[in-house]
Amino acid sequence: MKLTLRVWRQKNADAEGAMSTYQVDRISSDMSFLEMLDTLNEELILNGEDPVAFDHDCREGICGACSLVINGDAHGPERTTTCQLHMRSFEDGDTIDIEPWRASAFPVIKDLVVDRSAFDRIIQAGGYVTAPTGAAPEAHATPVPKPDADFAFEHAECIGCGACVAACPNGAAMLFTSAKVNHLNVLPQGAPERETRVLDMVGQMDAEGFGGCTLAGECATACPKGIPLVSITGMNKEWLRATRKAGKR
């Protein structure tokens, strides 16, 4: 395939950015989207130009590092991560716009790379359990009902890529935060911090400058791991429960 790429280029966080146009040829439909960008970068390097910076790591849809807005859609036209998107989803002669995540809490570092450390700080605020260390406990020592286990596993699938924020018209991080809160709050191991967890993580989310949630639903549509929209309502219930309990103390 022969493609026209319009790529966001920005030298650093303080520089003005702009879209730059490139032509790429001999692109196989079996290539992943990131392999196509590798091909572009090889040509740029051969021509003495600066390659396009973009995030990637495992390239297996697990780590959550890849983060591109492709033709206006977070991760592109398929419900998957950018690294698992293949060029068979495009046609010969297509023009493809490639941009970084767009959110005030995700400032651009260079080109298509953004700073997602805001997610790390939300996790640090309460995305953990306190437990005595030592030998692993017996597997059945703490019974967990099957519905609760399924609920926890569903939310634990969140890879923290940030597609929910990029897709949200408000730049909200509610789907990410709710996934991290809910998958611990439903388990007995997470019970000791149940109230403080949701209050601290939501508080940190607000402090990071993410937008307010209006339940537009774009986050759940874009999520490559299928975190459901009801995750947000579940966290809202946890937050109300925690604030009421804190008010009685």
C-alpha positions in Angstrom: 0.0 0.0 0.0 0.9 3.6 -0.5 -0.2 6.0 2.2 -0.1 9.6 3.1 0.6 10.2 6.8 -0.1 13.5 8.5 1.8 13.2 11.8 1.9 15.6 14.8 5.5 16.8 15.2 6.6 18.7 18.3 10.3 19.0 19.4 9.6 19.3 23.1 7.0 20.2 25.7 7.6 24.0 25.2 7.7 24.1 21.4 4.8 24.8 19.1 3.6 21.7 17.3 2.2 21.1 13.8 1.1 18.4 11.5 3.8 17.2 9.0 3.0 15.2 5.9 4.9 12.1 4.8 4.5 9.5 2.0 5.1 5.8 2.7 5.1 3.1 0.1 5.4 -0.7 0.1 3.3 -1.1 3.3 2.1 -4.6 3.7 -1.4 -5.2 5.0 0.1 -7.7 7.5 2.1 -5.0 9.2 1.0 -3.6 12.5 0.5 0.1 12.7 3.7 0.5 14.8 5.6 -1.5 12.2 4.4 1.0 9.6 5.7 3.8 11.8 9.0 2.0 12.1 9.2 1.9 8.2 8.5 5.7 8.2 11.3 6.3 10.8 13.8 4.2 8.8 13.2 6.4 5.8 13.5 9.6 7.9 16.8 8.4 9.4 18.2 7.5 6.0 17.3 11.0 4.8 19.0 12.6 7.8 15.7 13.7 9.4 14.6 13.3 13.0 12.5 10.1 13.5 8.9 10.4 14.9 8.9 9.7 18.6 6.1 7.4 19.8 5.5 5.3 22.9 5.6 1.5 22.7 6.9 -1.5 24.7 5.5 -5.0 24.6 3.6 -4.6 21.3 1.3 -7.3 22.5 -1.6 -5.3 23.8 -0.6 -5.8 27.4 1.5 -3.0 28.7 -0.6 0.0 27.8 2.4 2.0 26.5 1.2 2.7 22.9 -1.0 5.7 22.7 -2.0 7.3 19.4 -5.1 9.0 18.1 -5.6 7.7 14.6 -8.0 9.6 12.3 -9.6 11.1 15.4 -10.1 7.7 17.2 -8.1 6.6 20.2 -6.1 3.6 19.1 -7.7 3.8 15.6 -10.7 2.3 13.9 -10.7 -1.1 15.7 -11.4 -1.7 19.4 -7.8 -2.7 20.2 -4.5 -1.2 21.2 -2.5 0.7 18.6 0.2 -2.1 18.6 -2.5 -4.7 17.7 -4.0 -2.6 15.0 -2.9 -3.9 11.5 -2.7 -2.1 8.2 -5.4 -4.3 6.7 -7.8 -1.9 8.5 -6.8 0.7 5.9 -7.0 1.0 2.1 -4.3 1.8 -0.5 -4.1 5.5 -1.0 -5.6 6.4 2.4 -4.6 9.6 4.3 -4.0 8.8 7.9 -3.9 11.5 10.7 -1.7 10.5 13.7 -1.8 12.6 16.8 -0.9 12.1 20.5 -3.5 11.8 23.3 -5.2 15.2 23.8 -5.8 16.1 27.4 -4.4 18.9 29.7 -3.3 16.2 32.2 -1.3 14.4 29.5 1.2 17.1 28.3 3.1 16.3 25.1 6.8 15.5 25.7 7.8 15.1 22.1 5.9 14.3 18.9 3.4 11.5 19.8 4.8 10.9 23.3 2.8 12.3 26.2 3.4 12.3 30.0 1.0 9.9 31.6 2.5 10.1 35.1 -0.8 11.5 36.4 -2.1 7.9 36.2 0.9 6.8 38.4 0.0 9.4 41.0 -3.6 8.3 41.1 -2.4 4.7 41.7 0.0 5.8 44.4 -2.9 7.6 46.2 -4.7 4.3 46.9 -4.3 1.6 44.3 -2.8 -1.0 46.6 -3.7 -3.2 49.6 -1.9 -3.5 52.9 -1.2 -7.0 54.0 1.4 -8.8 56.0 4.3 -10.1 53.9 5.8 -13.5 54.1 4.8 -16.9 52.7 1.9 -17.0 50.2 -1.4 -17.7 51.9 -3.3 -20.9 51.2 -5.4 -20.5 48.1 -8.7 -21.0 49.7 -7.9 -19.2 53.0 -10.0 -16.2 52.0 -13.2 -17.3 50.1 -14.2 -14.9 47.3 -17.7 -15.3 45.8 -17.6 -16.1 42.1 -19.5 -12.9 41.0 -17.1 -10.7 43.0 -14.1 -12.5 41.5 -15.4 -12.0 38.0 -16.1 -8.4 38.7 -12.6 -7.9 40.1 -11.0 -9.6 37.1 -13.0 -7.6 34.6 -11.8 -4.3 36.1 -8.2 -5.6 36.7 -7.9 -5.9 32.9 -7.4 -2.1 32.6 -3.9 -1.6 31.2 -3.8 2.2 31.9 -3.2 3.2 28.3 -5.3 6.4 28.6 -7.6 5.8 25.6 -10.5 6.6 27.9 -9.1 10.1 28.6 -8.2 10.7 24.9 -11.7 9.7 23.8 -13.6 11.6 26.4 -14.9 15.0 25.2 -14.1 16.4 28.7 -10.7 14.7 29.1 -12.0 12.8 32.2 -10.2 9.9 33.8 -13.2 8.4 35.6 -13.1 5.0 33.7 -9.4 4.4 34.6 -9.8 5.5 38.2 -13.0 3.5 38.7 -11.4 0.3 37.3 -8.5 0.7 39.7 -10.9 1.4 42.7 -13.5 -1.3 41.9 -11.2 -4.2 41.3 -9.7 -3.8 44.8 -12.8 -2.6 46.7 -14.9 -5.7 45.8 -12.3 -8.1 47.3 -11.9 -8.9 51.0 -8.1 -8.1 50.7 -9.0 -4.5 49.7 -11.6 -4.0 52.5 -9.3 -2.3 55.1 -8.7 0.7 52.7 -12.1 0.6 51.0 -13.2 4.1 52.1 -9.8 5.9 52.0 -8.9 4.3 48.7 -11.8 5.8 46.7 -11.6 9.2 48.5 -7.9 9.5 48.0 -7.8 8.3 44.4 -10.7 10.5 43.3 -9.1 13.4 45.1 -5.8 12.8 43.3 -7.6 12.5 40.0 -9.2 15.9 40.5 -5.9 17.4 41.5 -4.3 16.2 38.3 -6.6 18.4 36.3 -8.7 15.8 34.5 -12.1 17.0 33.2 -15.4 16.2 34.8 -17.4 13.1 33.8 -20.8 13.6 32.1 -21.2 9.9 31.3 -20.8 10.5 27.5 -19.7 6.9 27.2 -16.9 7.5 24.7 -14.4 6.2 27.2 -16.0 2.7 27.4 -16.4 2.6 23.6 -12.7 3.3 23.1 -11.4 1.1 25.9 -9.4 -1.8 24.3 -10.0 -4.0 27.3 -13.8 -3.5 27.5 -14.0 -1.8 30.9 -17.8 -1.2 31.2 -19.3 2.3 31.7 -21.1 1.0 34.8 -17.7 0.9 36.4 -18.0 4.6 36.9 -21.4 4.4 38.6 -20.0 1.7 40.8 -17.2 4.0 41.9 -19.7 6.9 42.4 -21.6 4.6 44.9 -18.3 3.8 46.6 -17.5 7.5 46.9 -20.9 8.4 48.3 -20.6 5.5 50.8 -17.2 6.7 51.9 -18.1 10.3 52.2 -21.2 9.5 54.3 -19.2 7.2 56.5 -16.5 9.8 56.9 -19.1 12.4 57.9 -20.3 10.3 60.8 -16.9 10.1 62.4 
